[in-house]
Amino acid sequence: MASYQDIARELEKRIRIGAYPANEALPPRSVLLKEFGVARATLDRAVGELLRSGLLTGRRGAGTFVMDCPRSEFRVALVGDATAGEYAGCRFKLVPMAAEAMSARSEWRRLLDFDGVIWMRPDPRLCEAAAWLRGRRPQVTVNRELPGIDGVLTDDRGAYRAITAERLTAHPDWEPVFLQWHEDRVPFLRRLDGFVDACREAGRFYECWRMPPGFDDRAAELRRRFAGLRRPAVVAADCRAQTGSFMRLAWERRWQFGRDVVYHDFDNHFEADFWGMEVTSFLQDFRLLLAVAADRLLELLEGRGEAAPAIRLIPPVRREGGT
């Protein structure tokens, strides 16, 4: 169960990113109580913290309202791909910069013109730039873990561990199978690790199938692999790119999801009519990731941060489907 501190932090993040706009009422207590699943006293204590901090204000007879969020005077570079919606409401003087702008080493010194840097999903070249900047400016990475640098990551390993454990419990005689496409990229490996964690904790044997890159080749490989399975399967894939070929196989075999197979992947945001059904998947909340990264960077800029770099894990949004 969430503590009042957890709820207060979550409400503050929503205010900071503009999910709860300034001068508008906080959602009704009944809605928040249902969402967080806590007692009224716990919620009231969390709201009280934000009232005391000045982020909320009470209006007699009208309810609790969001105050204008004070903006920092710090000038911060946001390097990498991010949409305006992801950084809406950020308190900094935020300057978005495309990843290509930092592709040449000669351009890295431009970062010294800023008070700090947030790296959005940096590729290997940008990771080199972040390593060069270490010790020169405060910085935080989003969805990359770099030595000696604070990071905010999606907890995809925890998500895969949780849903796999849930499905192994529900289907004790089914075969656990992981479809792996990216064998050399850390975020995808974390998803495999979460799947393996759950299988080992449950004492279940599992298989990991390396999938080829082409759609038709993946479909052929799946046909070959599943021909050797004699039991229904709990299937996980490391990314949504696996889903199309798997859905083709399901259609060919006339499988019924929940009876013959269950399936989940990551970052599958297609509508239900894309594959003919909506699959169970996890979506990364980049607005929340950026909000937490901005909060951490502000701590560092104001000298309130811990001396040692920290990694913060943000749970993804679980999207339920028919699988």
Contacts in CASP RR format, 6 or more apart in sequence:
PFRMAT RR
TARGET T0000
AUTHOR 0000-0000-0000
METHOD contacts of the structure
MODEL  1
MASYQDIARELEKRIRIGAYPANEALPPRSVLLKEFGVARATLDRAVGEL
LRSGLLTGRRGAGTFVMDCPRSEFRVALVGDATAGEYAGCRFKLVPMAAE
AMSARSEWRRLLDFDGVIWMRPDPRLCEAAAWLRGRRPQVTVNRELPGID
GVLTDDRGAYRAITAERLTAHPDWEPVFLQWHEDRVPFLRRLDGFVDACR
EAGRFYECWRMPPGFDDRAAELRRRFAGLRRPAVVAADCRAQTGSFMRLA
WERRWQFGRDVVYHDFDNHFEADFWGMEVTSFLQDFRLLLAVAADRLLEL
LEGRGEAAPAIRLIPPVRREGGT
1 37 0 8 1.000
1 38 0 8 1.000
2 10 0 8 1.000
2 36 0 8 1.000
2 37 0 8 1.000
2 38 0 8 1.000
2 42 0 8 1.000
3 42 0 8 1.000
4 38 0 8 1.000
4 42 0 8 1.000
4 43 0 8 1.000
4 45 0 8 1.000
4 46 0 8 1.000
4 49 0 8 1.000
5 46 0 8 1.000
5 49 0 8 1.000
7 32 0 8 1.000
7 36 0 8 1.000
7 38 0 8 1.000
7 42 0 8 1.000
7 43 0 8 1.000
7 46 0 8 1.000
8 46 0 8 1.000
8 47 0 8 1.000
8 48 0 8 1.000
8 49 0 8 1.000
8 50 0 8 1.000
10 36 0 8 1.000
11 20 0 8 1.000
11 26 0 8 1.000
11 46 0 8 1.000
11 47 0 8 1.000
11 50 0 8 1.000
12 50 0 8 1.000
12 53 0 8 1.000
12 55 0 8 1.000
13 288 0 8 1.000
13 291 0 8 1.000
13 292 0 8 1.000
13 295 0 8 1.000
14 20 0 8 1.000
15 50 0 8 1.000
15 55 0 8 1.000
15 56 0 8 1.000
15 66 0 8 1.000
15 69 0 8 1.000
16 69 0 8 1.000
16 89 0 8 1.000
16 90 0 8 1.000
16 91 0 8 1.000
16 291 0 8 1.000
16 294 0 8 1.000
16 295 0 8 1.000
17 88 0 8 1.000
17 89 0 8 1.000
17 90 0 8 1.000
17 287 0 8 1.000
17 288 0 8 1.000
17 290 0 8 1.000
17 291 0 8 1.000
18 69 0 8 1.000
18 88 0 8 1.000
18 89 0 8 1.000
19 287 0 8 1.000
20 26 0 8 1.000
20 27 0 8 1.000
20 66 0 8 1.000
21 66 0 8 1.000
22 66 0 8 1.000
22 67 0 8 1.000
22 68 0 8 1.000
22 69 0 8 1.000
23 65 0 8 1.000
23 66 0 8 1.000
23 67 0 8 1.000
23 68 0 8 1.000
24 65 0 8 1.000
24 66 0 8 1.000
25 62 0 8 1.000
25 63 0 8 1.000
25 64 0 8 1.000
25 65 0 8 1.000
25 66 0 8 1.000
26 32 0 8 1.000
26 47 0 8 1.000
26 56 0 8 1.000
26 63 0 8 1.000
26 64 0 8 1.000
26 65 0 8 1.000
26 66 0 8 1.000
29 40 0 8 1.000
29 43 0 8 1.000
29 44 0 8 1.000
32 43 0 8 1.000
33 40 0 8 1.000
33 43 0 8 1.000
36 42 0 8 1.000
36 43 0 8 1.000
47 56 0 8 1.000
47 64 0 8 1.000
48 56 0 8 1.000
50 56 0 8 1.000
51 57 0 8 1.000
51 58 0 8 1.000
51 64 0 8 1.000
54 67 0 8 1.000
55 66 0 8 1.000
55 67 0 8 1.000
55 69 0 8 1.000
56 64 0 8 1.000
56 65 0 8 1.000
56 66 0 8 1.000
56 67 0 8 1.000
57 64 0 8 1.000
57 65 0 8 1.000
57 67 0 8 1.000
58 64 0 8 1.000
58 65 0 8 1.000
59 65 0 8 1.000
69 89 0 8 1.000
69 91 0 8 1.000
70 91 0 8 1.000
71 91 0 8 1.000
71 92 0 8 1.000
71 93 0 8 1.000
72 91 0 8 1.000
72 92 0 8 1.000
72 93 0 8 1.000
72 298 0 8 1.000
72 301 0 8 1.000
73 93 0 8 1.000
74 92 0 8 1.000
74 93 0 8 1.000
74 115 0 8 1.000
74 116 0 8 1.000
74 298 0 8 1.000
74 301 0 8 1.000
75 92 0 8 1.000
75 93 0 8 1.000
75 95 0 8 1.000
75 113 0 8 1.000
75 114 0 8 1.000
75 115 0 8 1.000
75 116 0 8 1.000
76 92 0 8 1.000
76 93 0 8 1.000
76 94 0 8 1.000
76 95 0 8 1.000
76 114 0 8 1.000
76 115 0 8 1.000
76 116 0 8 1.000
76 117 0 8 1.000
76 118 0 8 1.000
76 294 0 8 1.000
76 297 0 8 1.000
77 95 0 8 1.000
77 97 0 8 1.000
77 111 0 8 1.000
77 114 0 8 1.000
77 116 0 8 1.000
77 117 0 8 1.000
77 118 0 8 1.000
78 87 0 8 1.000
78 94 0 8 1.000
78 95 0 8 1.000
78 96 0 8 1.000
78 97 0 8 1.000
78 117 0 8 1.000
78 118 0 8 1.000
78 120 0 8 1.000
78 290 0 8 1.000
79 97 0 8 1.000
79 99 0 8 1.000
79 101 0 8 1.000
79 102 0 8 1.000
79 111 0 8 1.000
79 117 0 8 1.000
79 118 0 8 1.000
79 119 0 8 1.000
79 120 0 8 1.000
79 122 0 8 1.000
79 126 0 8 1.000
79 129 0 8 1.000
80 96 0 8 1.000
80 97 0 8 1.000
80 98 0 8 1.000
80 99 0 8 1.000
80 119 0 8 1.000
80 120 0 8 1.000
80 121 0 8 1.000
80 122 0 8 1.000
80 126 0 8 1.000
81 98 0 8 1.000
81 99 0 8 1.000
81 120 0 8 1.000
81 121 0 8 1.000
82 96 0 8 1.000
82 120 0 8 1.000
82 286 0 8 1.000
82 290 0 8 1.000
83 286 0 8 1.000
85 287 0 8 1.000
86 286 0 8 1.000
86 287 0 8 1.000
86 290 0 8 1.000
87 94 0 8 1.000
87 96 0 8 1.000
87 290 0 8 1.000
88 287 0 8 1.000
90 290 0 8 1.000
90 291 0 8 1.000
90 294 0 8 1.000
91 294 0 8 1.000
91 298 0 8 1.000
92 294 0 8 1.000
92 297 0 8 1.000
92 298 0 8 1.000
95 114 0 8 1.000
99 122 0 8 1.000
99 123 0 8 1.000
99 126 0 8 1.000
101 107 0 8 1.000
101 110 0 8 1.000
102 108 0 8 1.000
102 110 0 8 1.000
102 111 0 8 1.000
102 125 0 8 1.000
102 126 0 8 1.000
102 129 0 8 1.000
103 125 0 8 1.000
105 128 0 8 1.000
105 129 0 8 1.000
105 132 0 8 1.000
108 129 0 8 1.000
108 132 0 8 1.000
108 133 0 8 1.000
111 117 0 8 1.000
111 129 0 8 1.000
111 133 0 8 1.000
111 136 0 8 1.000
111 137 0 8 1.000
112 136 0 8 1.000
112 137 0 8 1.000
114 137 0 8 1.000
115 137 0 8 1.000
115 138 0 8 1.000
115 301 0 8 1.000
116 137 0 8 1.000
116 138 0 8 1.000
116 139 0 8 1.000
116 297 0 8 1.000
116 301 0 8 1.000
117 130 0 8 1.000
117 133 0 8 1.000
117 137 0 8 1.000
117 138 0 8 1.000
117 139 0 8 1.000
117 140 0 8 1.000
118 139 0 8 1.000
118 140 0 8 1.000
118 141 0 8 1.000
118 142 0 8 1.000
118 290 0 8 1.000
118 293 0 8 1.000
118 294 0 8 1.000
118 297 0 8 1.000
119 126 0 8 1.000
119 130 0 8 1.000
119 139 0 8 1.000
119 140 0 8 1.000
119 141 0 8 1.000
119 142 0 8 1.000
119 144 0 8 1.000
120 142 0 8 1.000
120 143 0 8 1.000
120 286 0 8 1.000
120 290 0 8 1.000
121 142 0 8 1.000
121 143 0 8 1.000
121 144 0 8 1.000
122 129 0 8 1.000
122 130 0 8 1.000
122 141 0 8 1.000
122 144 0 8 1.000
122 146 0 8 1.000
127 144 0 8 1.000
127 146 0 8 1.000
130 139 0 8 1.000
130 141 0 8 1.000
130 146 0 8 1.000
130 149 0 8 1.000
131 146 0 8 1.000
131 147 0 8 1.000
131 149 0 8 1.000
133 139 0 8 1.000
134 148 0 8 1.000
134 149 0 8 1.000
138 297 0 8 1.000
138 300 0 8 1.000
138 301 0 8 1.000
139 149 0 8 1.000
139 150 0 8 1.000
139 297 0 8 1.000
140 149 0 8 1.000
140 150 0 8 1.000
140 151 0 8 1.000
140 152 0 8 1.000
140 293 0 8 1.000
140 294 0 8 1.000
140 296 0 8 1.000
140 297 0 8 1.000
140 300 0 8 1.000
141 149 0 8 1.000
141 150 0 8 1.000
141 151 0 8 1.000
141 152 0 8 1.000
141 293 0 8 1.000
142 151 0 8 1.000
142 152 0 8 1.000
142 153 0 8 1.000
142 286 0 8 1.000
142 289 0 8 1.000
142 290 0 8 1.000
142 293 0 8 1.000
143 152 0 8 1.000
143 153 0 8 1.000
143 154 0 8 1.000
143 187 0 8 1.000
143 284 0 8 1.000
143 289 0 8 1.000
144 151 0 8 1.000
144 153 0 8 1.000
144 186 0 8 1.000
145 151 0 8 1.000
145 153 0 8 1.000
145 186 0 8 1.000
145 311 0 8 1.000
148 309 0 8 1.000
149 309 0 8 1.000
150 296 0 8 1.000
150 297 0 8 1.000
150 300 0 8 1.000
150 309 0 8 1.000
150 310 0 8 1.000
150 311 0 8 1.000
151 293 0 8 1.000
151 296 0 8 1.000
151 309 0 8 1.000
151 310 0 8 1.000
151 311 0 8 1.000
151 312 0 8 1.000
152 289 0 8 1.000
152 292 0 8 1.000
152 293 0 8 1.000
152 296 0 8 1.000
152 311 0 8 1.000
152 312 0 8 1.000
152 314 0 8 1.000
153 289 0 8 1.000
153 311 0 8 1.000
153 312 0 8 1.000
153 313 0 8 1.000
153 314 0 8 1.000
154 187 0 8 1.000
154 284 0 8 1.000
154 285 0 8 1.000
154 289 0 8 1.000
154 313 0 8 1.000
154 314 0 8 1.000
154 315 0 8 1.000
154 316 0 8 1.000
155 313 0 8 1.000
155 314 0 8 1.000
155 315 0 8 1.000
155 316 0 8 1.000
156 187 0 8 1.000
156 190 0 8 1.000
156 191 0 8 1.000
156 266 0 8 1.000
156 282 0 8 1.000
156 316 0 8 1.000
157 190 0 8 1.000
157 191 0 8 1.000
157 193 0 8 1.000
157 194 0 8 1.000
157 197 0 8 1.000
158 194 0 8 1.000
158 197 0 8 1.000
158 315 0 8 1.000
159 191 0 8 1.000
159 266 0 8 1.000
159 282 0 8 1.000
159 315 0 8 1.000
159 316 0 8 1.000
159 318 0 8 1.000
160 190 0 8 1.000
160 191 0 8 1.000
160 192 0 8 1.000
160 193 0 8 1.000
160 194 0 8 1.000
160 195 0 8 1.000
160 198 0 8 1.000
160 236 0 8 1.000
160 264 0 8 1.000
160 266 0 8 1.000
161 194 0 8 1.000
161 195 0 8 1.000
161 197 0 8 1.000
161 198 0 8 1.000
162 198 0 8 1.000
163 236 0 8 1.000
163 264 0 8 1.000
163 280 0 8 1.000
163 318 0 8 1.000
164 176 0 8 1.000
164 194 0 8 1.000
164 195 0 8 1.000
164 197 0 8 1.000
164 198 0 8 1.000
164 199 0 8 1.000
164 234 0 8 1.000
164 236 0 8 1.000
165 198 0 8 1.000
165 201 0 8 1.000
165 202 0 8 1.000
167 174 0 8 1.000
167 234 0 8 1.000
167 262 0 8 1.000
168 174 0 8 1.000
168 176 0 8 1.000
168 198 0 8 1.000
168 199 0 8 1.000
168 202 0 8 1.000
168 204 0 8 1.000
168 234 0 8 1.000
169 202 0 8 1.000
171 232 0 8 1.000
171 234 0 8 1.000
171 262 0 8 1.000
173 231 0 8 1.000
173 232 0 8 1.000
174 231 0 8 1.000
174 232 0 8 1.000
174 233 0 8 1.000
174 234 0 8 1.000
174 262 0 8 1.000
175 206 0 8 1.000
175 207 0 8 1.000
175 229 0 8 1.000
175 231 0 8 1.000
175 232 0 8 1.000
175 233 0 8 1.000
175 234 0 8 1.000
176 195 0 8 1.000
176 199 0 8 1.000
176 204 0 8 1.000
176 205 0 8 1.000
176 206 0 8 1.000
176 207 0 8 1.000
176 233 0 8 1.000
176 234 0 8 1.000
176 236 0 8 1.000
177 206 0 8 1.000
177 207 0 8 1.000
177 208 0 8 1.000
177 209 0 8 1.000
177 225 0 8 1.000
177 229 0 8 1.000
177 233 0 8 1.000
177 234 0 8 1.000
177 235 0 8 1.000
177 236 0 8 1.000
178 192 0 8 1.000
178 195 0 8 1.000
178 196 0 8 1.000
178 206 0 8 1.000
178 207 0 8 1.000
178 208 0 8 1.000
178 209 0 8 1.000
178 235 0 8 1.000
178 236 0 8 1.000
178 237 0 8 1.000
178 238 0 8 1.000
179 209 0 8 1.000
179 211 0 8 1.000
179 222 0 8 1.000
179 235 0 8 1.000
179 236 0 8 1.000
179 237 0 8 1.000
179 238 0 8 1.000
179 242 0 8 1.000
179 246 0 8 1.000
180 188 0 8 1.000
180 192 0 8 1.000
180 208 0 8 1.000
180 209 0 8 1.000
180 210 0 8 1.000
180 211 0 8 1.000
180 238 0 8 1.000
181 188 0 8 1.000
181 210 0 8 1.000
181 211 0 8 1.000
181 213 0 8 1.000
181 237 0 8 1.000
181 238 0 8 1.000
181 239 0 8 1.000
181 241 0 8 1.000
181 242 0 8 1.000
182 188 0 8 1.000
182 189 0 8 1.000
182 238 0 8 1.000
182 239 0 8 1.000
183 189 0 8 1.000
183 210 0 8 1.000
188 238 0 8 1.000
188 239 0 8 1.000
191 236 0 8 1.000
191 238 0 8 1.000
191 266 0 8 1.000
192 208 0 8 1.000
192 238 0 8 1.000
195 206 0 8 1.000
195 236 0 8 1.000
196 206 0 8 1.000
199 205 0 8 1.000
199 206 0 8 1.000
209 221 0 8 1.000
209 225 0 8 1.000
211 218 0 8 1.000
211 221 0 8 1.000
211 222 0 8 1.000
211 242 0 8 1.000
211 245 0 8 1.000
212 218 0 8 1.000
212 221 0 8 1.000
215 244 0 8 1.000
215 245 0 8 1.000
216 245 0 8 1.000
218 242 0 8 1.000
218 245 0 8 1.000
219 245 0 8 1.000
219 248 0 8 1.000
219 249 0 8 1.000
222 245 0 8 1.000
222 246 0 8 1.000
222 249 0 8 1.000
223 249 0 8 1.000
223 252 0 8 1.000
226 233 0 8 1.000
226 249 0 8 1.000
226 253 0 8 1.000
232 259 0 8 1.000
232 260 0 8 1.000
232 261 0 8 1.000
233 261 0 8 1.000
233 262 0 8 1.000
234 261 0 8 1.000
234 262 0 8 1.000
235 246 0 8 1.000
235 261 0 8 1.000
235 262 0 8 1.000
235 263 0 8 1.000
235 264 0 8 1.000
236 263 0 8 1.000
236 264 0 8 1.000
236 265 0 8 1.000
237 243 0 8 1.000
237 246 0 8 1.000
237 263 0 8 1.000
237 264 0 8 1.000
237 265 0 8 1.000
237 266 0 8 1.000
238 265 0 8 1.000
238 266 0 8 1.000
239 265 0 8 1.000
239 266 0 8 1.000
239 267 0 8 1.000
240 265 0 8 1.000
240 266 0 8 1.000
240 267 0 8 1.000
240 268 0 8 1.000
240 269 0 8 1.000
240 270 0 8 1.000
240 281 0 8 1.000
242 265 0 8 1.000
243 263 0 8 1.000
243 265 0 8 1.000
243 268 0 8 1.000
243 270 0 8 1.000
243 275 0 8 1.000
243 279 0 8 1.000
244 275 0 8 1.000
246 263 0 8 1.000
247 275 0 8 1.000
247 276 0 8 1.000
247 277 0 8 1.000
249 255 0 8 1.000
250 257 0 8 1.000
250 261 0 8 1.000
250 263 0 8 1.000
253 260 0 8 1.000
255 261 0 8 1.000
257 263 0 8 1.000
257 277 0 8 1.000
257 322 0 8 1.000
257 323 0 8 1.000
258 322 0 8 1.000
258 323 0 8 1.000
261 323 0 8 1.000
262 280 0 8 1.000
262 323 0 8 1.000
263 279 0 8 1.000
263 280 0 8 1.000
263 323 0 8 1.000
264 279 0 8 1.000
264 280 0 8 1.000
264 281 0 8 1.000
264 282 0 8 1.000
264 323 0 8 1.000
265 279 0 8 1.000
265 280 0 8 1.000
265 281 0 8 1.000
265 282 0 8 1.000
266 281 0 8 1.000
266 282 0 8 1.000
266 316 0 8 1.000
267 281 0 8 1.000
267 282 0 8 1.000
267 283 0 8 1.000
267 284 0 8 1.000
268 279 0 8 1.000
268 281 0 8 1.000
268 283 0 8 1.000
268 319 0 8 1.000
269 281 0 8 1.000
269 283 0 8 1.000
269 319 0 8 1.000
270 278 0 8 1.000
271 278 0 8 1.000
272 278 0 8 1.000
272 321 0 8 1.000
277 321 0 8 1.000
277 322 0 8 1.000
277 323 0 8 1.000
278 319 0 8 1.000
278 320 0 8 1.000
278 321 0 8 1.000
278 322 0 8 1.000
279 321 0 8 1.000
279 322 0 8 1.000
279 323 0 8 1.000
280 318 0 8 1.000
280 319 0 8 1.000
280 320 0 8 1.000
280 321 0 8 1.000
280 322 0 8 1.000
280 323 0 8 1.000
281 318 0 8 1.000
281 319 0 8 1.000
281 321 0 8 1.000
282 316 0 8 1.000
282 317 0 8 1.000
282 318 0 8 1.000
282 319 0 8 1.000
283 316 0 8 1.000
283 317 0 8 1.000
283 319 0 8 1.000
284 316 0 8 1.000
284 317 0 8 1.000
285 314 0 8 1.000
285 316 0 8 1.000
285 317 0 8 1.000
288 314 0 8 1.000
289 314 0 8 1.000
292 312 0 8 1.000
292 314 0 8 1.000
296 305 0 8 1.000
296 310 0 8 1.000
296 312 0 8 1.000
298 304 0 8 1.000
299 305 0 8 1.000
END
